[in-house]
Amino acid sequence: MSELWWGVLMVAIGCYGLKLLGLSVPERVLEHPLTVRAAAFIPVGLLAALVVVQGFTDGSRVVVDARLAGLVVAAVLLWRKVPFLPMLIAAAATAALVRALGG
């Protein structure tokens, strides 16, 4: 158990050090056009990776199941500019229906 606490402590120190390092970056670097463009794409890439990992994997293997139907419905409704909550409900209901039908 003590090894776990040392690991947690080391990760916490590393995260704090990384935050301090980020705060020490000069303003001219943060305002550089390349930095601004890269920072704009980071959330998109992280969200896409999260969708792929959560939507198409089960542990360490790739699967295609009812979640894919929900993702397709969500993508179509987002493309049609449907508000978030109705899109979320429709996607969840689609995935649940496909699961209930045995898919």
Secondary structure, DSSP 4 states (H G I P E B T S, - for coil): -HHHHHHHHHHHHHHHHHHHHHHTS-HHHHTSHHHHHHHHHHHHHHHHHHHHHHHHEETTEE--SHHHHHHHHHHHHHHTT--HHHHHHHHHHHHHHHHHTT-
